[in-house]
Amino acid sequence: MLVMFPWLRRGPVAPTEQQLHVKQALSDYPPYAPPEWNGDLCSLADASNKYREYFLGGKDKRLEALRGFLEKFDVLVNPDDTGLMAVSTWLPQYADLLVDDLDDDTVQDAYRGFTLPWTGPLSGLNPIFDLGIYFAECLWHRRTKLGWIVLRAPDRGFGSHAISGLPGGRFFDPIRFMYVECRNIRNTKRSKQKRTQAYEDSMFLRSDTFCRRVLSYAPPGRRSRKR
């Protein structure tokens, strides 16, 4: 069963200022809604080609949606070092408030396979997805010869957005990574040991963690030309 925002079901407990801020900021976020295809009429190659066209064709609009969202938190989204650090600082403060239960199978299936619309209690999946696109843009800003490998099953249940051309021939899915990162932030904050030193020093709650993740794939000094 899909869990709604927790502060809506706690009786007299009032939402925090941060929770209200996130809820308001999400209210007009455009949902990511790829078209569905009939698995009986469409092969994996055809479905992937159609989805790749949809994904790449709408990528810039998704980044604009993310910019508009984060501007409500006074964060300017740019792929340069200053913008990257601003987003990196925002994540441990607010990422855990985007969707209530990122461990829930229903939520995970909705994100990975588009099994449910990303609206209502799932609206926070939209900025998580777009943060993955932003991650890729930060890599492109610093490296050359990268490319998207986009796959989509003919029916619901599978979607992949991998980056190729990274050092050592690695493949990396920044969109799936952002889901896991937000889940880790959420689970760390809600840990029963949240008052321990381990909680305070957790890498998931450091302001520079996301920045360091990006730079680990695109070390400084290897700037790319603009695409």
SEGU-511542 format. One line per 10 residues: for each residue y, x, z of N, C-alpha, C, O. Coordinates in pm, whole numbers. Example, Ala and Ser with C-alpha at 12.3 -4.5 7.8 and 13.67 -1.06 7.14 Angstrom:
<atoms>
-569/1319/780/-450/1230/780/-330/1320/780/-332/1424/846 ~ -225/1285/708/-106/1367/714/3/1290/787/114/1341/804 $
</atoms>
This chain:
<atoms>
-120/85/0/0/0/0/125/88/0/136/181/80 ~ 215/59/-89/337/139/-102/429/115/17/457/1/53 ~ 476/224/75/562/215/194/707/214/152/750/295/70 ~ 782/122/207/924/115/178/998/220/259/937/290/341 ~ 1129/232/238/1207/324/317/1182/296/465/1196/182/508 ~ 1147/397/545/1104/373/683/1210/309/769/1176/232/860 ~ 1338/339/744/1441/283/832/1461/132/810/1532/67/887 ~ 1397/76/704/1409/-67/680/1306/-146/759/1309/-269/759 ~ 1213/-77/828/1107/-148/899/1094/-101/1044/986/-109/1102 ~ 1202/-53/1102/1196/-5/1238/1278/-91/1334/1323/-44/1438 $
1295/-216/1299/1364/-307/1388/1506/-264/1414/1586/-252/1321 ~ 1540/-242/1542/1680/-213/1578/1726/-71/1547/1845/-41/1561 ~ 1633/18/1504/1673/156/1477/1760/160/1351/1717/120/1243 ~ 1881/206/1367/1975/208/1255/1952/331/1168/1915/437/1219 ~ 1974/318/1038/1960/434/949/2066/538/980/2176/506/1025 ~ 2033/662/956/2128/769/977/2230/771/864/2213/705/762 ~ 2334/846/884/2436/860/780/2377/923/654/2411/883/542 ~ 2287/1020/671/2223/1083/556/2136/984/480/2137/983/357 ~ 2062/902/551/1976/803/486/2058/702/406/2022/667/294 ~ 2168/658/464/2255/564/393/2317/629/270/2331/566/165 $
2354/755/283/2414/828/172/2316/837/55/2354/813/-59 ~ 2191/873/85/2090/883/-20/2062/747/-83/2054/735/-206 ~ 2049/645/-2/2021/511/-54/2132/464/-147/2105/410/-254 ~ 2256/486/-108/2369/446/-191/2373/527/-320/2400/472/-427 ~ 2347/656/-311/2351/742/-429/2242/706/-529/2260/724/-649 ~ 2129/656/-479/2018/620/-567/2036/483/-633/1963/450/-726 ~ 2130/406/-586/2141/266/-628/2162/248/-778/2120/147/-835 ~ 2228/343/-842/2253/330/-985/2189/443/-1067/2231/471/-1179 ~ 2089/506/-1010/2023/616/-1081/1937/558/-1194/1852/473/-1168 ~ 1955/603/-1318/1877/547/-1429/1730/587/-1419/1700/706/-1404 $
1638/491/-1426/1496/525/-1413/1441/593/-1538/1480/563/-1650 ~ 1351/684/-1514/1278/748/-1624/1165/655/-1663/1078/626/-1581 ~ 1165/608/-1785/1070/504/-1827/1013/534/-1964/1056/474/-2063 ~ 916/626/-1973/857/656/-2103/778/537/-2157/723/459/-2079 ~ 773/522/-2287/698/410/-2345/548/426/-2321/498/538/-2308 ~ 479/315/-2315/333/317/-2299/267/315/-2437/323/266/-2535 ~ 145/371/-2440/69/368/-2565/-70/316/-2536/-124/334/-2427 ~ -126/251/-2634/-260/194/-2622/-362/303/-2649/-365/359/-2758 ~ -445/335/-2550/-543/441/-2565/-643/416/-2675/-702/511/-2728 ~ -666/290/-2712/-762/258/-2817/-705/287/-2955/-780/300/-3052 $
-573/298/-2964/-509/313/-3094/-440/448/-3112/-385/475/-3219 ~ -443/532/-3010/-364/655/-3014/-446/770/-2957/-504/758/-2849 ~ -452/881/-3029/-525/998/-2982/-440/1077/-2882/-321/1050/-2866 ~ -503/1175/-2816/-429/1260/-2723/-318/1335/-2795/-207/1347/-2744 ~ -348/1386/-2915/-247/1460/-2991/-130/1370/-3029/-14/1409/-3015 ~ -161/1247/-3077/-54/1155/-3116/30/1115/-2995/153/1112/-3001 ~ -39/1084/-2884/33/1043/-2763/122/1156/-2713/236/1132/-2673 ~ 71/1278/-2715/149/1393/-2668/268/1419/-2757/377/1450/-2708 ~ 249/1408/-2888/361/1429/-2981/471/1326/-2960/589/1359/-2961 ~ 431/1200/-2941/529/1093/-2919/602/1115/-2787/724/1099/-2778 $
525/1151/-2685/589/1170/-2555/678/1293/-2555/786/1291/-2496 ~ 635/1400/-2621/718/1519/-2629/853/1486/-2694/958/1532/-2648 ~ 850/1406/-2799/974/1366/-2866/1062/1286/-2771/1184/1306/-2766 ~ 1001/1195/-2695/1077/1114/-2600/1135/1202/-2490/1253/1191/-2456 ~ 1053/1290/-2435/1096/1374/-2324/1210/1468/-2365/1313/1474/-2299 ~ 1190/1540/-2474/1292/1636/-2518/1418/1565/-2566/1529/1616/-2548 ~ 1402/1449/-2626/1518/1374/-2673/1605/1320/-2561/1724/1298/-2580 ~ 1545/1299/-2445/1622/1243/-2334/1654/1342/-2225/1712/1306/-2123 ~ 1617/1468/-2246/1632/1569/-2141/1777/1587/-2098/1805/1596/-1978 ~ 1869/1592/-2192/2009/1613/-2157/2065/1495/-2077/2146/1514/-1987 $
2020/1374/-2110/2065/1257/-2034/2010/1259/-1892/2077/1214/-1798 ~ 1889/1311/-1877/1834/1320/-1743/1914/1420/-1658/1938/1397/-1540 ~ 1955/1529/-1719/2038/1626/-1646/2173/1567/-1610/2227/1596/-1503 ~ 2228/1485/-1698/2355/1419/-1667/2338/1323/-1550/2427/1313/-1465 ~ 2225/1253/-1546/2199/1163/-1434/2190/1241/-1303/2242/1197/-1201 ~ 2125/1356/-1307/2114/1440/-1188/2251/1491/-1145/2282/1495/-1026 ~ 2333/1531/-1242/2468/1578/-1209/2547/1469/-1139/2613/1494/-1038 ~ 2541/1348/-1194/2614/1237/-1133/2565/1206/-993/2644/1174/-904 ~ 2435/1216/-972/2376/1190/-841/2423/1294/-739/2469/1259/-630 ~ 2411/1421/-775/2444/1527/-679/2595/1542/-658/2638/1595/-556 $
2674/1497/-753/2819/1496/-732/2858/1408/-614/2960/1431/-550 ~ 2775/1308/-585/2801/1221/-471/2780/1294/-338/2817/1244/-232 ~ 2720/1412/-346/2703/1496/-228/2790/1622/-239/2771/1719/-165 ~ 2885/1618/-332/2976/1731/-356/2901/1857/-401/2938/1969/-365 ~ 2796/1836/-479/2718/1946/-536/2736/1945/-686/2709/1845/-751 ~ 2782/2056/-742/2800/2068/-886/2675/2133/-945/2637/2243/-906 ~ 2613/2064/-1039/2488/2111/-1098/2516/2197/-1220/2557/2147/-1325 ~ 2495/2325/-1205/2504/2421/-1314/2387/2517/-1302/2336/2537/-1192 ~ 2343/2578/-1413/2230/2671/-1404/2269/2812/-1360/2181/2896/-1341 ~ 2399/2839/-1343/2440/2973/-1302/2408/2994/-1153/2359/2903/-1086 $
2435/3113/-1102/2395/3146/-966/2463/3057/-861/2401/3020/-762 ~ 2589/3024/-885/2661/2940/-789/2602/2800/-784/2579/2746/-676 ~ 2579/2742/-901/2521/2608/-906/2380/2606/-850/2343/2513/-779 ~ 2302/2707/-882/2165/2715/-832/2163/2720/-680/2082/2652/-617 ~ 2251/2798/-621/2254/2808/-475/2301/2678/-411/2255/2642/-302 ~ 2391/2606/-478/2438/2478/-425/2323/2376/-420/2307/2305/-321 ~ 2244/2370/-527/2129/2280/-529/2025/2325/-427/1964/2242/-359 ~ 2004/2456/-417/1908/2510/-322/1945/2474/-179/1858/2448/-97 ~ 2074/2472/-148/2121/2435/-14/2104/2286/12/2076/2245/124 ~ 2122/2205/-93/2109/2059/-79/1966/2016/-50/1944/1925/30 $
1871/2079/-112/1732/2034/-106/1677/2019/35/1627/1911/67 ~ 1683/2119/122/1625/2101/255/1699/2000/342/1647/1956/445 ~ 1819/1965/303/1895/1866/379/1859/1722/342/1861/1634/427 ~ 1825/1699/214/1811/1562/166/1682/1530/92/1650/1412/74 ~ 1606/1629/48/1489/1600/-37/1387/1511/31/1318/1434/-36 ~ 1374/1520/162/1276/1439/235/1313/1292/240/1231/1209/279 ~ 1436/1259/203/1482/1120/211/1474/1046/77/1506/928/71 ~ 1431/1113/-28/1429/1051/-161/1320/945/-173/1346/836/-226 ~ 1201/974/-126/1088/880/-127/1019/892/7/1002/1003/59 ~ 978/780/64/927/782/200/799/862/216/793/950/302 $
696/835/135/565/896/158/514/961/30/448/897/-51 ~ 545/1088/13/502/1160/-106/356/1201/-98/302/1255/-196 ~ 289/1178/16/146/1202/27/65/1079/-15/-57/1088/-33 ~ 131/967/-31/62/843/-68/7/853/-210/80/892/-301 ~ -119/817/-229/-182/826/-362/-110/740/-465/-100/778/-582 ~ -59/625/-423/12/537/-516/139/604/-567/171/594/-686 ~ 210/672/-479/332/741/-517/300/859/-608/367/880/-709 ~ 197/936/-573/159/1050/-654/114/1007/-794/149/1072/-892 ~ 37/898/-803/-8/849/-933/110/800/-1017/113/819/-1139 ~ 207/739/-950/325/691/-1022/402/807/-1082/454/797/-1193 $
410/917/-1009/484/1034/-1057/409/1107/-1167/468/1143/-1269 ~ 281/1129/-1148/204/1209/-1243/163/1132/-1368/155/1189/-1477 ~ 139/1003/-1352/88/927/-1465/171/808/-1506/131/731/-1594 ~ 290/790/-1443/380/679/-1479/308/544/-1464/323/455/-1548 ~ 231/530/-1356/154/409/-1336/236/293/-1283/194/177/-1292 ~ 353/322/-1227/444/220/-1176/587/255/-1217/618/373/-1234 ~ 674/155/-1232/815/184/-1261/880/260/-1146/850/235/-1030 ~ 969/352/-1180/1039/430/-1079/1166/357/-1037/1278/401/-1065 ~ 1147/245/-972/1257/162/-923/1229/125/-778/1120/152/-726 ~ 1327/64/-712/1308/22/-574/1270/140/-486/1338/242/-488 $
1162/127/-406/1124/236/-317/1081/363/-389/1070/469/-328 ~ 1056/352/-520/1018/470/-599/1134/530/-677/1115/623/-755 ~ 1255/479/-656/1369/528/-734/1398/675/-708/1455/743/-793 ~ 1359/725/-591/1381/866/-560/1297/961/-644/1324/1081/-647 ~ 1195/908/-713/1117/993/-802/1201/1041/-920/1173/1146/-978 ~ 1302/965/-956/1386/1003/-1070/1459/1135/-1049/1450/1223/-1134 ~ 1533/1154/-938/1596/1283/-918/1496/1396/-895/1524/1510/-929 ~ 1379/1366/-838/1278/1470/-823/1235/1521/-961/1226/1641/-984 ~ 1208/1427/-1051/1171/1462/-1188/1281/1542/-1257/1255/1642/-1323 ~ 1403/1496/-1240/1516/1562/-1307/1547/1698/-1246/1598/1787/-1314 $
1515/1716/-1118/1528/1848/-1058/1429/1946/-1122/1457/2065/-1133 ~ 1313/1894/-1166/1219/1977/-1240/1276/2022/-1372/1258/2137/-1412 ~ 1346/1932/-1441/1413/1969/-1567/1522/2072/-1538/1539/2167/-1614 ~ 1594/2052/-1429/1698/2148/-1391/1637/2286/-1363/1693/2388/-1402 ~ 1523/2289/-1295/1452/2414/-1269/1429/2487/-1402/1457/2606/-1415 ~ 1379/2413/-1501/1354/2473/-1633/1482/2525/-1696/1482/2631/-1757 ~ 1591/2450/-1682/1718/2494/-1739/1767/2624/-1674/1825/2709/-1740 ~ 1742/2637/-1544/1779/2760/-1475/1699/2878/-1527/1751/2989/-1537 ~ 1572/2856/-1560/1491/2962/-1619/1543/2999/-1758/1554/3117/-1791 ~ 1575/2898/-1839/1625/2924/-1974/1759/2997/-1970/1790/3076/-2060 $
1835/2971/-1868/1964/3038/-1854/1947/3187/-1831/2039/3265/-1857 ~ 1830/3228/-1784/1807/3366/-1744/1705/3441/-1830/1693/3563/-1822 ~ 1630/3368/-1913/1526/3431/-1993/1530/3375/-2135/1588/3269/-2161 ~ 1466/3449/-2228/1452/3401/-2365/1305/3373/-2393/1217/3408/-2315 ~ 1283/3310/-2507/1147/3289/-2557/1061/3203/-2465/940/3225/-2453 ~ 1122/3107/-2401/1046/3009/-2324/1026/2884/-2408/1098/2862/-2505 ~ 930/2804/-2372/906/2681/-2447/839/2576/-2361/773/2608/-2263 ~ 857/2450/-2398/792/2339/-2329/656/2312/-2392/642/2312/-2515 ~ 556/2289/-2308/426/2237/-2352/410/2102/-2286/375/2094/-2168 ~ 434/1996/-2361/436/1861/-2305/313/1785/-2352/285/1777/-2471 $
239/1730/-2257/117/1655/-2287/123/1519/-2220/180/1503/-2112 ~ 64/1421/-2285/60/1285/-2230/-66/1218/-2281/-90/1215/-2401 ~ -147/1163/-2190/-267/1092/-2229/-230/964/-2303/-120/911/-2284 ~ -319/913/-2388/-290/789/-2461/-262/671/-2370/-183/583/-2405 ~ -325/667/-2253/-298/560/-2157/-243/621/-2029/-217/741/-2024 ~ -226/540/-1929/-169/589/-1804/-265/685/-1735/-386/679/-1755 ~ -209/773/-1652/-291/856/-1568/-274/1004/-1584/-329/1081/-1505 ~ -200/1050/-1685/-186/1194/-1703/-58/1227/-1777/-25/1167/-1879 ~ 13/1325/-1723/131/1377/-1789/156/1519/-1742/141/1547/-1623 ~ 195/1608/-1832/218/1747/-1795/340/1800/-1869/361/1768/-1986 $
420/1881/-1800/542/1938/-1857/547/2086/-1818/613/2123/-1721 ~ 476/2168/-1893/462/2309/-1858/560/2395/-1936/600/2362/-2047 ~ 597/2507/-1874/682/2608/-1938/594/2726/-1977/515/2774/-1895 ~ 606/2772/-2101/533/2890/-2147/633/3003/-2172/754/2982/-2179 ~ 578/3126/-2185/663/3242/-2214/709/3316/-2092/797/3402/-2102 ~ 653/3285/-1975/692/3352/-1851/620/3486/-1839/521/3509/-1909 ~ 668/3575/-1753/604/3706/-1738/455/3695/-1708/412/3608/-1632 ~ 376/3782/-1770/233/3781/-1747/160/3669/-1816/43/3644/-1789 ~ 229/3600/-1907/165/3489/-1978/138/3368/-1893/54/3285/-1927 ~ 211/3355/-1781/189/3242/-1691/242/3111/-1749/336/3110/-1829 $
180/3003/-1708/229/2869/-1738/273/2805/-1607/211/2826/-1503 ~ 378/2727/-1612/436/2672/-1490/491/2533/-1520/563/2514/-1618 ~ 456/2436/-1435/506/2300/-1451/615/2275/-1346/584/2243/-1232 ~ 742/2290/-1383/849/2276/-1284/866/2134/-1234/915/2112/-1123 ~ 827/2037/-1314/842/1897/-1274/740/1862/-1166/773/1793/-1069 ~ 617/1908/-1183/518/1886/-1078/553/1968/-954/533/1923/-841 ~ 604/2089/-976/642/2174/-863/744/2106/-774/733/2113/-651 ~ 844/2038/-833/949/1978/-752/896/1866/-663/946/1845/-552 ~ 796/1795/-711/733/1692/-627/671/1758/-504/691/1712/-392 ~ 594/1864/-526/529/1934/-415/632/1993/-320/614/1988/-198 $
739/2049/-376/843/2108/-291/909/2004/-202/929/2027/-83 ~ 943/1889/-259/1004/1781/-180/907/1730/-74/947/1699/38 ~ 780/1721/-110/678/1678/-13/666/1778/101/653/1738/217 ~ 671/1906/71/662/2008/175/782/2003/270/768/2020/391 ~ 900/1979/213/1019/1965/297/1004/1846/390/1033/1855/509 ~ 959/1735/334/941/1613/413/840/1635/525/867/1603/641 ~ 724/1690/491/618/1706/590/656/1807/698/619/1791/815 ~ 729/1910/660/774/2008/759/869/1944/859/858/1966/980 ~ 963/1866/809/1059/1801/898/992/1701/991/1035/1684/1105 ~ 886/1636/944/821/1533/1024/705/1586/1107/632/1509/1170 $
687/1715/1106/579/1776/1182/597/1752/1331/709/1747/1382 ~ 486/1738/1399/492/1720/1544/546/1845/1613/588/1839/1729 ~ 544/1957/1542/592/2082/1600/734/2113/1554/774/2229/1548 ~ 809/2011/1523/940/2032/1462/1041/2102/1554/1143/2152/1507 ~ 1011/2108/1683/1104/2175/1774/1063/2320/1803/1124/2387/1885 ~ 960/2366/1735/916/2503/1758/992/2600/1670/1060/2559/1575 ~ 981/2727/1702/1045/2830/1621/990/2831/1480/1062/2859/1384 ~ 859/2799/1467/797/2797/1334/865/2694/1245/882/2716/1125 ~ 903/2582/1305/974/2479/1228/1110/2530/1183/1148/2514/1067 ~ 1182/2591/1275/1316/2639/1244/1315/2745/1135/1408/2753/1055 $
1209/2826/1130/1203/2936/1035/1124/2901/909/1103/2988/824 ~ 1081/2777/896/998/2740/781/1069/2771/650/1187/2741/634 ~ 995/2831/557/1054/2865/428/1100/2741/354/1193/2749/273 ~ 1037/2627/380/1073/2505/308/1210/2452/349/1270/2372/277 ~ 1260/2496/463/1389/2447/513/1501/2549/502/1611/2526/553 ~ 1474/2659/439/1578/2760/420/1665/2724/300/1616/2673/199 ~ 1792/2750/313/1886/2711/208/1868/2788/78/1912/2743/-28 ~ 1804/2904/85/1791/2986/-35/1652/2979/-98/1625/3052/-194 ~ 1563/2894/-46/1424/2893/-94/1414/2856/-240/1347/2925/-316 ~ 1479/2749/-283/1471/2707/-422/1531/2813/-513/1476/2843/-619 $
1640/2870/-471/1703/2978/-548/1606/3094/-567/1593/3147/-677 ~ 1537/3131/-461/1440/3240/-469/1323/3204/-559/1269/3290/-627 ~ 1284/3077/-560/1175/3033/-648/1214/3056/-794/1136/3111/-873 ~ 1333/3014/-829/1378/3030/-967/1383/3178/-1005/1334/3217/-1110 ~ 1442/3258/-919/1458/3400/-950/1326/3474/-953/1316/3581/-1013 ~ 1224/3419/-888/1093/3484/-894/1033/3474/-1035/954/3559/-1076 ~ 1071/3367/-1108/1025/3351/-1246/1122/3414/-1346/1084/3447/-1458 ~ 1245/3430/-1305/1347/3486/-1394/1433/3582/-1314/1543/3547/-1271 ~ 1385/3704/-1292/1458/3800/-1208/1597/3829/-1261/1618/3824/-1382 ~ 1693/3859/-1174/1829/3895/-1217/1826/4015/-1312/1740/4102/-1302 $
1922/4016/-1403/1931/4126/-1496/1867/4100/-1630/1874/4183/-1720 ~ 1802/3980/-1644/1740/3946/-1770/1799/3816/-1821/1727/3718/-1842 ~ 1927/3815/-1840/1999/3696/-1883/1963/3660/-2026/1939/3748/-2109 ~ 1959/3533/-2053/1929/3487/-2189/2056/3448/-2261/2158/3420/-2198 ~ 2050/3446/-2390/2160/3390/-2467/2149/3238/-2462/2041/3183/-2440 ~ 2261/3172/-2481/2263/3027/-2475/2186/2969/-2591/2199/3013/-2705 ~ 2102/2866/-2559/2021/2805/-2665/2104/2723/-2759/2050/2665/-2853 $
</atoms>
